[in-house]
Amino acid sequence: MSEKPTNSSYPVTDFRNLTSPIVDVRSPSEFCQGHCPGAINIPLFSDIERETIGKSYKKESRIKAIFNGLKATLPKTKELLEKILQTTTKKEVANKSLRIYCWRGGMRSSAFAWLARTIGIETYLLKGGYKNYRKWVSDQFDADLPIRLIGGKTGTRKTDLLNYINKENIYVIDLEGIANHRGSSFGSLGMEEQPSTQQFENILAESLYNFHKSNAIEIWLEAESSNLGKCRIPYTLYTKMKKAPVLEIIKTKNERVQNLVNIYSQNSQTELRNAVIRINKRLGPQRTNEALTAIEKKEWSKACEAMLDYYDKCYEYELKKTNNVNSINLSGLSLKSSVDKISNEKLNPL
């Protein structure tokens, strides 16, 4: 079968603007650590094979590594071709082409592209590979960003409010949604498995890039600590967040307790107990015992109230470090009415 000529490697931005499926040909562990959002993993080597080939390259020679690579790959040729065909014949795929990358845009992606082209698939390689993509990710956090934070005590429905906003001049990024974590000891309850910190950064960078392509003039984020579970907000972005103006949401304590009950009461008592125990030193023995007893009796409101004092003090301590604050009372208002009231509020400039 005739082979189509190779295409040149594409810079990150041009590569991202193409519409073909993205294939990451690195090993499963490399892919798991982080990858281009939306990419599928069709590894050329297993983790063990990659390690063996890497050692032969360092300790023997490049030629020896190539021979070892061929030895590992040739028996998989039929399987790889089947996966390529499966990927390019899906209903949502408009053309027979693939975007392909490896770590540095070297031999693995070139070899995979050659194989795809033997069956008539057009290929586009990422210049500099995933390593170069990670540099692009870092650049997104270094850019000037017009950030405004939504703050407020625990239970004020800040995330719900952000996700309800639908205005052309406001671009919302849900950090907790990307991290699959609400930021507290209870943050992982009822959430899907968290991405790695590296993958969290990748998804976040894509969101920031999309902001620049939108008509929005501000980015709204929830005020967070630097860590959301195991995901860490990039330092350069977090520094910008600490300097950003804050819109503080105020709700009555009864509303906040009810909101927390609605979120967490559906989790198991064991999960809730474990979350309390994780912060028992910060809660102190009295509040810890009150919370644990309330959970045992399924008295959800009492359990929340036992811990709110601690979380409120943490919030008030952090708020004192911020000078640029607008406070707005949204007690008793629906999400729609809350957004309407915020829209009419004269907010401090960025």
Secondary structure per residue as TSV (DSSP state, phi and psi in degrees):
chain	resnum	aa	ss	phi	psi
A	1	M	-	360.0	137.1
A	2	S	-	-70.6	149.9
A	3	E	-	-106.3	134.5
A	4	K	-	-72.1	145.5
A	5	P	-	-64.5	151.3
A	6	T	-	-68.7	154.2
A	7	N	-	-98.9	155.5
A	8	S	-	-68.0	158.7
A	9	S	E	-71.4	147.1
A	10	Y	E	-111.6	138.7
A	11	P	-	-59.6	161.6
A	12	V	H	-54.2	-50.1
A	13	T	H	-61.5	-45.5
A	14	D	H	-65.3	-40.2
A	15	F	H	-61.1	-41.9
A	16	R	H	-67.7	-31.2
A	17	N	H	-78.3	-10.3
A	18	L	-	-73.7	163.5
A	19	T	-	-113.5	-0.5
A	20	S	S	-68.7	156.3
A	21	P	-	-57.0	147.0
A	22	I	E	-103.5	129.1
A	23	V	E	-116.0	124.5
A	24	D	E	-99.2	114.7
A	25	V	-	-96.1	9.4
A	26	R	S	-73.3	173.4
A	27	S	-	-68.0	160.2
A	28	P	H	-55.9	-39.7
A	29	S	H	-69.2	-35.8
A	30	E	H	-63.4	-44.9
A	31	F	H	-63.3	-41.4
A	32	C	H	-64.5	-35.5
A	33	Q	H	-65.7	-35.9
A	34	G	-	173.6	147.1
A	35	H	-	-157.8	167.1
A	36	C	-	-63.1	126.5
A	37	P	T	-53.6	132.3
A	38	G	T	93.8	-10.7
A	39	A	-	-73.7	150.5
A	40	I	E	-108.7	150.9
A	41	N	E	-100.2	113.5
A	42	I	-	-120.8	85.8
A	43	P	-	-70.0	136.2
A	44	L	S	-75.3	-35.5
A	45	F	S	-127.4	150.1
A	46	S	-	-74.0	172.4
A	47	D	H	-60.6	-42.2
A	48	I	H	-67.7	-42.4
A	49	E	H	-62.5	-42.3
A	50	R	H	-60.5	-43.8
A	51	E	H	-62.5	-42.7
A	52	T	H	-64.3	-44.1
A	53	I	H	-67.7	-39.0
A	54	G	H	-61.9	-40.6
A	55	K	H	-66.2	-39.8
A	56	S	H	-66.8	-31.6
A	57	Y	H	-67.7	-43.9
A	58	K	H	-74.8	-40.4
A	59	K	H	-95.1	-21.9
A	60	E	T	-116.1	-86.3
A	61	S	-	-164.6	166.3
A	62	R	H	-63.6	-40.6
A	63	I	H	-62.6	-42.8
A	64	K	H	-61.9	-40.0
A	65	A	H	-64.1	-39.3
A	66	I	H	-64.0	-43.3
A	67	F	H	-60.8	-43.9
A	68	N	H	-63.8	-37.4
A	69	G	H	-64.2	-42.7
A	70	L	H	-64.9	-39.9
A	71	K	H	-61.1	-37.6
A	72	A	H	-76.8	-33.5
A	73	T	H	-86.7	-40.7
A	74	L	G	-54.7	-41.5
A	75	P	G	-65.5	-17.5
A	76	K	G	-96.3	1.0
A	77	T	H	-54.8	-46.8
A	78	K	H	-61.9	-44.1
A	79	E	H	-63.6	-41.9
A	80	L	H	-64.4	-42.6
A	81	L	H	-63.4	-38.8
A	82	E	H	-63.6	-40.4
A	83	K	H	-67.4	-37.7
A	84	I	H	-62.3	-44.7
A	85	L	H	-65.2	-40.6
A	86	Q	H	-60.4	-40.6
A	87	T	H	-70.1	-35.9
A	88	T	H	-93.4	-2.6
A	89	T	S	-111.6	9.1
A	90	K	S	-65.2	151.0
A	91	K	T	-58.9	-35.8
A	92	E	T	-78.9	-8.0
A	93	V	-	-86.5	119.9
A	94	A	-	-83.1	-26.0
A	95	N	S	-141.1	162.8
A	96	K	S	-88.1	76.5
A	97	S	E	-149.6	160.2
A	98	L	E	-138.3	144.1
A	99	R	E	-96.1	134.7
A	100	I	E	-134.1	140.3
A	101	Y	E	-148.6	155.8
A	102	C	-	-127.0	-153.3
A	103	W	S	-71.1	-50.8
A	104	R	S	-117.5	11.0
A	105	G	S	72.4	34.6
A	106	G	S	-105.8	-129.2
A	107	M	H	-69.4	-37.0
A	108	R	H	-64.1	-47.8
A	109	S	H	-68.5	-36.6
A	110	S	H	-66.1	-41.9
A	111	A	H	-65.0	-43.1
A	112	F	H	-64.9	-40.1
A	113	A	H	-63.4	-41.8
A	114	W	H	-59.0	-44.5
A	115	L	H	-61.8	-42.7
A	116	A	H	-64.3	-39.3
A	117	R	H	-69.7	-23.7
A	118	T	T	-65.3	-20.5
A	119	I	T	-111.3	23.8
A	120	G	T	83.1	17.3
A	121	I	-	-92.7	127.1
A	122	E	E	-76.6	141.2
A	123	T	E	-127.2	146.6
A	124	Y	E	-130.3	121.9
A	125	L	E	-99.9	148.7
A	126	L	E	-87.2	117.3
A	127	K	T	-63.6	124.8
A	128	G	T	80.2	-4.1
A	129	G	H	63.7	-161.2
A	130	Y	H	-62.1	-30.6
A	131	K	H	-59.3	-41.6
A	132	N	H	-71.8	-34.4
A	133	Y	H	-61.6	-39.9
A	134	R	H	-64.7	-33.0
A	135	K	H	-65.4	-41.5
A	136	W	H	-60.8	-41.6
A	137	V	H	-58.0	-48.2
A	138	S	H	-60.2	-37.9
A	139	D	H	-63.1	-31.7
A	140	Q	H	-64.7	-31.9
A	141	F	H	-81.4	-21.3
A	142	D	H	-80.4	-19.5
A	143	A	S	-67.5	157.7
A	144	D	-	-67.7	131.5
A	145	L	-	-132.3	123.3
A	146	P	-	-81.1	82.5
A	147	I	E	-96.0	138.2
A	148	R	E	-127.3	136.0
A	149	L	E	-101.4	143.8
A	150	I	E	-99.3	117.6
A	151	G	E	-115.3	179.2
A	152	G	E	146.6	157.6
A	153	K	S	-68.0	162.9
A	154	T	T	-55.0	131.5
A	155	G	T	95.3	5.6
A	156	T	S	-87.7	6.4
A	157	R	-	63.9	41.1
A	158	K	H	-62.2	-44.2
A	159	T	H	-64.9	-43.8
A	160	D	H	-59.8	-41.0
A	161	L	H	-63.9	-45.2
A	162	L	H	-59.7	-45.4
A	163	N	H	-70.9	-16.4
A	164	Y	H	-85.5	-22.2
A	165	I	-	-65.0	129.6
A	166	N	-	-139.1	72.9
A	167	K	-	-126.7	138.4
A	168	E	T	-62.8	-30.3
A	169	N	T	-88.6	-1.3
A	170	I	E	-121.6	125.3
A	171	Y	E	-108.0	120.8
A	172	V	E	-102.9	133.4
A	173	I	-	-120.6	121.0
A	174	D	-	-91.9	91.8
A	175	L	H	-60.4	-40.9
A	176	E	H	-66.7	-36.3
A	177	G	H	-67.0	-40.2
A	178	I	H	-67.5	-39.9
A	179	A	H	-82.4	-11.3
A	180	N	T	53.2	46.6
A	181	H	-	-160.1	139.1
A	182	R	-	-93.1	1.4
A	183	G	S	95.6	-12.9
A	184	S	S	-109.8	-175.8
A	185	S	T	-60.4	-25.7
A	186	F	T	-93.4	3.0
A	187	G	T	-62.8	-26.0
A	188	S	T	-90.1	-9.3
A	189	L	T	-66.5	127.8
A	190	G	T	77.3	6.3
A	191	M	-	-105.6	159.3
A	192	E	-	-73.0	171.0
A	193	E	-	-60.3	139.8
A	194	Q	-	-72.4	148.1
A	195	P	-	-74.0	166.7
A	196	S	-	-66.7	161.7
A	197	T	H	-58.1	-39.3
A	198	Q	H	-63.3	-43.2
A	199	Q	H	-69.8	-35.7
A	200	F	H	-56.7	-44.9
A	201	E	H	-63.1	-40.9
A	202	N	H	-61.7	-47.4
A	203	I	H	-65.6	-40.1
A	204	L	H	-65.0	-41.2
A	205	A	H	-62.6	-40.0
A	206	E	H	-62.2	-39.3
A	207	S	H	-64.1	-42.5
A	208	L	H	-65.1	-39.6
A	209	Y	H	-64.0	-40.5
A	210	N	H	-65.5	-29.4
A	211	F	H	-58.7	-44.5
A	212	H	H	-65.2	-21.9
A	213	K	H	-90.0	-7.2
A	214	S	S	-92.3	179.2
A	215	N	S	-94.0	4.0
A	216	A	-	-72.1	153.3
A	217	I	S	-114.4	-8.1
A	218	E	E	-137.8	149.9
A	219	I	E	-109.4	125.2
A	220	W	E	-106.9	127.1
A	221	L	E	-127.6	158.9
A	222	E	E	-82.9	139.3
A	223	A	-	-65.2	121.6
A	224	E	-	-131.4	162.7
A	225	S	-	-76.3	172.6
A	226	S	S	-68.7	-22.0
A	227	N	E	-114.6	136.0
A	228	L	E	-117.5	90.0
A	229	G	T	65.2	-126.8
A	230	K	T	-88.7	-4.7
A	231	C	E	-89.4	133.3
A	232	R	E	-113.9	129.1
A	233	I	-	-67.6	130.5
A	234	P	-	-53.0	140.1
A	235	Y	H	-56.5	-45.1
A	236	T	H	-64.4	-36.9
A	237	L	H	-71.2	-42.4
A	238	Y	H	-63.7	-36.2
A	239	T	H	-60.9	-41.3
A	240	K	H	-66.7	-39.1
A	241	M	H	-62.8	-38.8
A	242	K	H	-65.9	-22.7
A	243	K	H	-96.3	-5.8
A	244	A	S	-79.6	151.5
A	245	P	-	-66.8	150.1
A	246	V	E	-116.6	132.3
A	247	L	E	-100.6	106.8
A	248	E	E	-88.5	122.4
A	249	I	E	-90.0	130.5
A	250	I	E	-114.6	130.3
A	251	K	-	-135.0	157.0
A	252	T	-	-67.6	157.4
A	253	K	H	-63.2	-38.9
A	254	N	H	-60.9	-41.9
A	255	E	H	-63.2	-43.5
A	256	R	H	-62.4	-44.5
A	257	V	H	-61.1	-44.1
A	258	Q	H	-64.5	-39.5
A	259	N	H	-61.5	-42.6
A	260	L	H	-67.1	-39.3
A	261	V	H	-60.4	-44.1
A	262	N	H	-60.5	-35.8
A	263	I	H	-78.4	-47.6
A	264	Y	H	-100.3	-17.7
A	265	S	T	-67.0	-18.2
A	266	Q	T	-80.7	-7.5
A	267	N	S	-84.5	160.7
A	268	S	-	-69.7	153.9
A	269	Q	H	-62.0	-35.1
A	270	T	H	-62.8	-45.0
A	271	E	H	-62.5	-42.1
A	272	L	H	-66.8	-42.7
A	273	R	H	-60.4	-45.8
A	274	N	H	-60.9	-37.4
A	275	A	H	-66.0	-38.5
A	276	V	H	-66.3	-44.9
A	277	I	H	-62.0	-33.4
A	278	R	H	-61.1	-27.3
A	279	I	T	-116.3	23.0
A	280	N	H	-62.8	-32.3
A	281	K	H	-67.8	-33.4
A	282	R	H	-80.4	-32.7
A	283	L	H	-73.1	-34.2
A	284	G	-	90.1	157.9
A	285	P	H	-61.7	-39.5
A	286	Q	H	-66.1	-51.2
A	287	R	H	-67.8	-35.0
A	288	T	H	-60.9	-47.5
A	289	N	H	-63.7	-40.2
A	290	E	H	-61.2	-44.0
A	291	A	H	-66.2	-45.1
A	292	L	H	-64.6	-40.4
A	293	T	H	-64.7	-42.3
A	294	A	H	-64.8	-39.1
A	295	I	H	-65.2	-41.8
A	296	E	H	-59.8	-37.0
A	297	K	T	-90.6	1.1
A	298	K	T	59.1	33.1
A	299	E	-	-92.9	81.0
A	300	W	H	-64.2	-39.4
A	301	S	H	-62.5	-42.8
A	302	K	H	-64.9	-37.4
A	303	A	H	-62.2	-43.1
A	304	C	H	-64.8	-45.3
A	305	E	H	-62.5	-32.6
A	306	A	H	-65.4	-25.0
A	307	M	H	-106.3	-18.0
A	308	L	H	-61.5	-37.0
A	309	D	H	-58.1	-42.6
A	310	Y	H	-62.9	-51.2
A	311	Y	H	-65.4	-35.0
A	312	D	H	-63.9	-41.7
A	313	K	H	-64.9	-38.1
A	314	C	H	-62.2	-43.8
A	315	Y	H	-64.0	-46.2
A	316	E	H	-63.1	-35.0
A	317	Y	H	-63.8	-44.4
A	318	E	H	-69.5	-36.2
A	319	L	H	-64.8	-31.6
A	320	K	T	-62.6	-20.8
A	321	K	T	-82.7	-6.5
A	322	T	-	-110.7	127.2
A	323	N	-	-92.9	-31.3
A	324	N	-	-93.9	82.4
A	325	V	E	-126.4	131.0
A	326	N	E	-107.7	128.3
A	327	S	E	-106.6	137.1
A	328	I	E	-138.0	128.0
A	329	N	E	-89.5	115.6
A	330	L	-	-112.5	22.1
A	331	S	T	-59.0	131.9
A	332	G	T	78.4	-0.5
A	333	L	-	-96.2	146.1
A	334	S	-	-72.4	171.4
A	335	L	H	-62.1	-41.7
A	336	K	H	-62.7	-47.3
A	337	S	H	-65.4	-33.5
A	338	S	H	-64.7	-45.5
A	339	V	H	-63.6	-41.2
A	340	D	H	-60.8	-42.2
A	341	K	H	-67.3	-40.6
A	342	I	H	-62.9	-38.7
A	343	S	H	-61.8	-30.1
A	344	N	T	-90.5	-3.4
A	345	E	S	-81.0	138.5
A	346	K	-	-86.5	102.7
A	347	L	-	-89.9	151.9
A	348	N	-	-59.7	141.8
A	349	P	-	-66.7	156.5
A	350	L	-	-72.7	360.0
